[in-house]
Amino acid sequence: MNNITHNSDSTTKILIIGSGGREHAIGWKFAEDFNRKGKELELFFAPGNAGTAQIGTNVALSSLEEMKNFAKENQIDLTFVGPEAELAEGIVDLFQAEDLAIFGPHKAAAQLEASKAFAKDFMSKYGVKTAKYKNFRGPMLAIEYLESQEYPIVVKASGLAAGKGVIICQDFEEAKKAVLEIMEDKTFGDAGNEVVIEEYLEGFEASILSFFNGKKIVPFIAAKDHKKIGEGETGLNTGGMGVVAPNPLFTEEHFSMFEEEILEPTKCGLIKEGLAFAGVIFFGLMITPKGVYLLEYNLRMGDPETQTTLPLLDTDLYDAVTKSIKGEDFNLEFKNQSACCVVMVSGGYPGNYDKGFEIRGLDKVTCPTFIAGAKLQGEQMVTSGGRVINVVGMGDTLEDARAIAYENIKKIHFDYEYYRQDIGVI
């Protein structure tokens, strides 16, 4: 674990790695908390986007070495890593070797996200409740195995595939095609060097973020993601079209099952394997008639779950993160409210889409708004990605939160904009 060292001046400096809505939300939460305390904060984002530029300084750092040197030279008090790629590459190991405070898993623990095969073997070894599975490093044995299985079945590229390497197959022919596309055609690149074939679970999903201090995993409230591009959960999978929190379907009984059968064995396994770290564990869950199952681990904040849950977090984020890094005890308290995040995307996403359209009306919005895919072009903010803006409504009920989100999203305009009208309709 790192030691936290502060600059001699009274300004706290935080570097946030990443360029999306998640990173904008993390920076926003730090800024809100520091402002409330009346303390000075300087935020840096690498590389950031048009939204992060409004609350901090965007810096063009591309390599891990550049990030480390920037943190050293600028006496950064804390680095918070958003995306999975840098974690899998070992940014935490690099920073810790220089005694720089950083929040995230070291390279060995990051395998729990970077390799689905590694994660499933870890779950099996430590009794974490998960679907039955088998790993394969070649297509012929995988196809032979598929001949004897029940359908539907799930075929997954084992490596990092930007949330897109999971295929639900209705019959043997579909499953065979999926294996060949992943392993031979390399649809997901090197992520398909190994596949995981998994039992299909019927139920509803829930996402639970958590902070780990090396000894204890402290969970957030459960969230519900809407992954499909079309209303009624139809069409292609995306990186997320919206989220509500707390998840209205996830009961206290579900939470108890999750703690006992997933969270606790995960913590024990990490400690026993020497994989303890200070950072985030994201639990992707499936709730079935037979109980709560773990689908996957992510070792970083989810997107857009982060944008939805952080505005509800009452606890000071910097305090929780620094205590995690020191291995100290901390609690996470949440407002007794609901949040609804609706994602505005570029027409054509998640397929091909055009960029460079001016975004208008952001100055009229009266709720938290996080920029995901936009850049500054002179004085204008223009679209630069598929997922463009996250609009977060908050209210005493989910209905109130939905109403506020949709009332505000109607004030924002760019050419070929699209968003789902049914986020939060349960």
C-alpha atoms as one frame of an Amber mdcrd trajectory, in Angstrom:
protein
   0.000   0.000   0.000   1.137   3.584  -0.649   1.781   6.252   1.901  -0.198
   9.429   1.226   2.080  12.460   1.198   0.741  15.971   0.806   2.201  18.998
  -0.922   3.586  21.652   1.347   0.963  24.105   0.060  -2.708  23.771   1.019
  -3.925  22.743  -2.459  -4.658  19.045  -3.041  -3.724  17.818  -6.526  -5.563
  14.877  -8.096  -4.790  13.221 -11.450  -7.656  11.251 -13.058  -6.745   8.867
 -15.882  -9.334   8.542 -18.670 -11.475  10.517 -21.091 -15.137   9.625 -20.552
 -18.246  10.425 -18.571 -16.981   8.262 -15.726 -13.858  10.406 -15.316 -15.900
  13.631 -15.533 -18.183  12.292 -12.751 -15.233  11.278 -10.541 -13.709  14.749
 -10.924 -17.096  16.407 -10.313 -17.561  14.472  -7.050 -14.072  15.402  -5.804
 -14.758  19.065  -6.695 -18.171  19.057  -4.949 -16.681  17.597  -1.759 -13.700
  19.971  -1.659 -15.946  22.945  -2.354 -18.235  21.928   0.510 -15.227  21.712
   2.857 -13.903  25.063   1.611 -10.580  23.464   0.624  -8.440  24.070  -2.454
  -8.348  21.417  -5.167  -6.527  21.171  -8.490  -7.775  18.508 -10.905  -5.845
  17.075 -13.872  -7.302  14.684 -16.455  -5.258  12.519 -18.825  -6.441  12.988
 -21.519  -9.902  14.219 -20.387 -12.611  15.698 -22.617 -14.611  18.904 -23.141
 -16.449  18.390 -19.834 -13.388  17.716 -17.692 -11.759  20.860 -19.178 -14.461
  22.894 -17.411 -13.516  21.613 -13.930  -9.788  20.973 -14.307  -6.826  20.810
 -16.696  -6.603  18.260 -19.507  -3.096  16.929 -20.061  -1.913  14.952 -23.109
  -0.242  11.931 -21.508  -0.284   8.749 -23.553   2.187   6.317 -21.957   2.278
   5.005 -18.378   5.801   6.439 -18.074   4.529   9.919 -19.005   1.734   9.617
 -16.427   4.182   8.573 -13.718   6.597  11.405 -14.562   3.757  13.943 -14.559
   2.601  12.750 -11.123   6.155  13.043  -9.748   6.978  16.406 -11.286   3.665
  17.989 -10.282   3.589  16.488  -6.772   0.209  14.838  -7.378  -1.395  13.754
  -4.084  -3.609  11.067  -5.611  -4.019   9.353  -8.987  -7.398   7.745  -9.710
  -7.477   5.353 -12.682 -10.709   5.189 -14.713 -10.216   2.718 -17.622  -9.239
  -0.949 -17.491  -6.430  -0.853 -20.095  -3.937   1.093 -17.958  -4.676  -1.132
 -14.948  -4.065  -4.288 -16.993  -0.797  -2.756 -18.253   0.441  -2.265 -14.672
   0.130   1.481 -13.979  -0.407   0.824 -10.262   2.807  -1.227  -9.939   4.721
   1.553 -11.729   3.362   4.309  -9.455   3.779   2.296  -6.242   7.439   1.601
  -7.103   7.914   5.418  -6.968   5.826   5.713  -3.744   3.119   7.660  -5.595
  -0.420   7.357  -4.172  -2.689   5.626  -6.694  -6.125   4.014  -6.404  -6.554
   0.785  -8.339  -5.463  -2.867  -8.537  -1.909  -3.877  -9.344  -1.336  -5.837
 -12.557  -1.755  -9.275 -10.953  -5.186  -8.433  -9.482  -6.274  -6.622 -12.677
  -6.290 -10.055 -14.370  -9.694 -10.585 -12.702 -11.029  -8.237 -15.378  -8.394
  -8.665 -18.100  -8.918 -12.454 -18.283 -12.394 -13.950 -17.915 -10.797 -17.402
 -17.771  -8.576 -16.339 -14.838 -11.616 -14.780 -13.111 -13.802 -17.879 -13.521
 -11.022 -20.125 -12.181 -10.644 -17.763  -9.182 -14.427 -17.869  -8.537 -14.428
 -21.666  -8.738 -11.438 -22.016  -6.396 -12.901 -19.772  -3.690 -16.553 -20.809
  -3.888 -17.876 -17.582  -5.405 -21.367 -18.374  -6.749 -21.172 -18.289 -10.539
 -22.470 -20.083 -13.646 -20.969 -23.436 -14.666 -18.231 -22.909 -17.270 -15.273
 -24.289 -19.193 -12.244 -22.490 -20.716 -10.764 -23.320 -24.138  -7.581 -22.217
 -25.922  -8.476 -23.772 -29.286 -11.689 -23.801 -31.380 -11.983 -27.533 -32.118
 -12.260 -28.694 -28.479 -14.629 -25.801 -27.759 -16.931 -26.840 -30.637 -16.786
 -30.496 -29.563 -17.845 -29.438 -26.033 -20.730 -27.354 -27.444 -22.240 -30.460
 -29.101 -23.198 -31.892 -25.701 -24.506 -28.693 -24.067 -27.979 -27.305 -23.348
 -29.069 -24.057 -25.021 -29.102 -21.096 -24.834 -25.432 -20.884 -23.851 -22.956
 -18.003 -23.440 -19.665 -17.710 -25.377 -17.172 -15.104 -24.121 -13.852 -13.804
 -25.408 -11.616 -14.131 -22.344  -9.625 -10.893 -22.765 -10.558  -7.210 -22.688
 -13.090  -6.535 -25.468 -14.495  -3.127 -24.424 -17.623  -4.757 -23.014 -18.520
  -6.387 -26.339 -17.011  -9.895 -26.164 -20.072 -11.750 -24.797 -22.409 -13.643
 -27.180 -25.618 -15.397 -26.091 -26.212 -18.313 -28.475 -29.608 -19.966 -28.967
 -28.394 -23.194 -30.602 -25.285 -25.189 -31.544 -24.853 -23.499 -34.952 -24.878
 -20.019 -33.395 -22.409 -21.103 -30.713 -20.055 -22.715 -33.252 -20.153 -19.532
 -35.350 -19.393 -17.418 -32.244 -16.360 -19.568 -31.328 -14.949 -19.381 -34.870
 -15.513 -15.617 -35.117 -13.804 -15.030 -31.753 -10.915 -17.506 -32.082 -10.188
 -17.669 -35.833 -11.556 -14.433 -37.330 -10.299 -12.515 -34.237 -13.435 -10.310
 -34.116 -12.201  -9.023 -30.739  -8.481  -9.223 -31.511  -6.224 -10.923 -28.974
  -9.098 -10.934 -26.456 -10.213 -14.059 -28.347  -7.051 -16.134 -27.799  -9.070
 -17.994 -25.159 -12.840 -18.458 -24.815 -15.070 -19.158 -21.838 -18.227 -21.186
 -22.514 -20.753 -20.647 -19.781 -24.178 -21.807 -18.615 -26.898 -19.280 -19.494
 -28.599 -17.771 -16.442 -32.166 -16.440 -16.604 -33.036 -13.455 -14.412 -32.270
  -9.763 -14.049 -28.913  -8.045 -13.724 -27.580  -5.768 -11.008 -24.275  -3.894
 -10.744 -22.541  -3.264  -7.433 -19.452  -1.073  -7.228 -17.272  -1.322  -4.130
 -14.065   0.027  -2.606 -11.441  -2.415  -1.290  -8.836  -1.369   1.305  -6.897
  -4.635   1.196  -8.798  -6.052   4.176 -12.448  -5.182   3.682 -14.732  -4.659
   0.654 -17.256  -1.836   1.192 -20.132  -1.971  -1.327 -22.078   0.834  -2.993
 -25.844   0.675  -3.490 -26.936  -1.665  -6.311 -27.529  -0.138  -9.752 -29.420
  -1.312 -12.854 -27.799  -0.872 -16.268 -29.683  -0.709 -19.599 -27.208  -2.136
 -22.130 -29.170  -2.490 -25.382 -29.463   0.305 -27.931 -33.223  -0.099 -28.383
 -36.168   0.436 -26.094 -37.448  -2.615 -24.260 -33.839  -3.931 -24.160 -33.721
  -4.721 -27.899 -31.000  -4.488 -30.530 -27.231  -4.413 -30.168 -25.304  -4.286
 -26.905 -23.692  -0.932 -26.081 -21.409   0.373 -23.351 -24.602   1.391 -21.522
 -27.605   3.539 -22.492 -28.594   4.457 -18.953 -28.608   3.402 -15.314 -30.876
   3.746 -12.294 -29.809   3.499  -8.648 -30.747   2.043  -6.269 -31.818  -0.954
  -8.368 -35.561  -1.226  -7.554 -35.597  -5.010  -8.115 -32.631  -5.761  -5.826
 -33.954  -6.542  -2.333 -32.288  -6.742   1.097 -32.486 -10.527   0.784 -30.582
 -10.356  -2.514 -27.993  -8.117  -0.852 -27.488 -10.645   1.980 -26.972 -13.447
  -0.576 -24.500 -11.266  -2.475 -22.484 -10.490   0.673 -22.380 -14.086   1.880
 -21.887 -15.976  -1.394 -19.952 -13.478  -3.525 -18.414 -10.526  -1.661 -16.957
 -12.415   1.323 -15.442 -15.329  -0.658 -14.002 -12.787  -3.138 -12.316 -10.889
  -0.298 -10.958 -14.092   1.276  -9.652 -15.293  -2.101  -7.901 -12.007  -2.882
  -6.154 -11.975   0.482  -5.196 -15.676   0.318  -3.815 -15.324  -3.237  -1.747
 -12.253  -2.268  -3.870 -10.116  -4.605  -5.046  -7.526  -2.042  -5.014  -3.885
  -3.238  -6.628  -0.500  -2.638  -9.107   0.205  -5.399 -12.455  -0.621  -6.963
 -14.185  -3.965  -7.429 -17.272  -3.929  -9.636 -19.545  -6.960  -9.288 -21.744
  -7.734 -12.323 -24.566  -9.880 -10.924 -27.432 -12.005 -12.258 -30.357 -12.544
  -9.901 -32.170 -15.808 -10.683 -34.854 -17.912  -8.963 -31.921 -20.015  -7.659
 -30.137 -17.044  -6.072 -27.572 -14.346  -6.866 -24.742 -15.284  -9.259 -21.580
 -13.391 -10.219 -21.280 -12.839 -13.981 -18.014 -10.899 -13.963 -15.607  -8.691
 -12.074 -14.472  -5.302 -13.272 -11.559  -3.795 -11.368 -12.553  -0.167 -11.945
 -15.579   2.105 -11.762 -18.401   1.112 -14.142 -19.636   3.451 -16.860 -22.373
   4.795 -16.622 -22.901   3.326 -13.095 -20.330   5.804 -11.741 -22.235   8.786
 -13.156 -25.409   7.524 -11.436 -24.113   6.455  -8.013 -21.530   9.163  -7.223
 -24.136  11.988  -7.099 -25.950   9.874  -4.452 -22.780   9.289  -2.392 -22.885
  11.328   0.828 -19.422  10.241   1.973 -16.422  12.406   1.077 -14.799  10.606
  -1.886 -11.222  11.747  -1.207 -11.529  10.654   2.421 -12.817   7.174   1.446
 -10.127   6.713  -1.224  -7.209   7.858   0.935  -8.377   5.683   3.841  -8.575
   2.712   1.427  -4.990   3.335   0.306  -3.806   3.496   3.924  -5.710   0.277
   4.729  -7.897   2.138   7.229 -11.576   1.535   7.999 -14.205   3.694   6.295
 -17.944   3.637   5.552 -19.895   4.671   2.461 -23.188   6.485   3.087 -25.729
   7.225   0.345 -28.573   9.738   0.087 -32.056   8.298   0.570 -32.885   9.219
  -3.030 -32.996   7.689  -6.513 -30.917   8.650  -9.534 -31.654   8.074 -13.222
 -28.878   8.525 -15.786 -29.905   8.766 -19.454 -27.180   8.572 -22.113 -27.382
  10.673 -25.284 -25.567   8.984 -28.153 -24.626   9.696 -31.754 -27.022   8.321
 -34.403 -25.651   5.020 -35.698 -23.952   4.024 -32.411 -22.873   1.315 -31.551
 -22.114   0.935 -35.274 -20.705   3.698 -37.491 -21.591   7.295 -36.637 -20.527
  10.801 -37.654 -18.743  13.230 -35.308 -18.154  16.954 -35.049 -21.720  18.199
 -34.428 -22.177  21.228 -32.169 -23.840  20.523 -28.807 -26.379  23.160 -27.800
 -28.433  23.824 -24.667 -26.109  22.532 -21.926 -26.339  25.931 -20.182 -30.095
  25.365 -19.653 -29.669  22.053 -17.765 -30.392  22.049 -14.008 -29.133  18.577
 -12.987 -25.705  16.860 -13.039 -24.505  16.382 -16.633 -21.344  14.491 -17.537
 -19.615  14.697 -20.902 -18.614  11.317 -22.331 -17.683  11.924 -25.984 -17.230
  15.602 -26.823 -14.302  17.937 -27.469 -13.811  21.675 -27.672 -13.460  23.163
 -31.145 -12.709  26.818 -30.611 -15.581  28.118 -28.462 -17.894  25.250 -29.442
 -18.364  21.865 -27.825 -18.761  19.207 -30.544 -19.464  15.460 -30.521 -16.404
  13.198 -30.688 -17.683   9.765 -29.633 -20.578   7.324 -29.670 -21.815   7.976
 -26.155 -21.853  11.755 -25.892 -23.576  13.024 -22.723 -24.904  11.536 -19.455
 -27.838  13.421 -17.904 -28.547  12.470 -14.268 -31.889  13.212 -12.634 -32.174
  12.836  -8.849 -35.357  12.705  -6.778 -37.087  11.227  -3.751 -38.533   8.469
  -5.954 -37.389   6.782  -9.162 -40.354   8.398 -10.962 -39.160  11.863  -9.829
 -35.583  11.101 -10.895 -36.756   9.896 -14.338 -38.931  12.975 -14.835 -36.015
  15.319 -14.008 -33.588  13.447 -16.294 -35.963  13.519 -19.288 -37.074  17.114
 -18.659 -33.387  18.158 -18.828 -32.288  15.918 -21.702 -34.889  17.621 -23.925
 -32.975  20.904 -23.491 -29.815  19.462 -25.121 -29.469  19.155 -28.893 -26.973
  17.973 -31.502 -27.459  16.572 -34.995 -28.506  12.897 -35.152 -28.878  12.683
 -31.355 -30.531   9.565 -29.922 -31.485   8.374 -26.451 -33.792   5.714 -25.041
 -37.116   6.933 -23.662 -37.529   4.003 -21.229 -34.532   4.197 -18.881 -35.819
   3.345 -15.407 -39.067   1.775 -16.634 -39.066  -1.471 -14.677
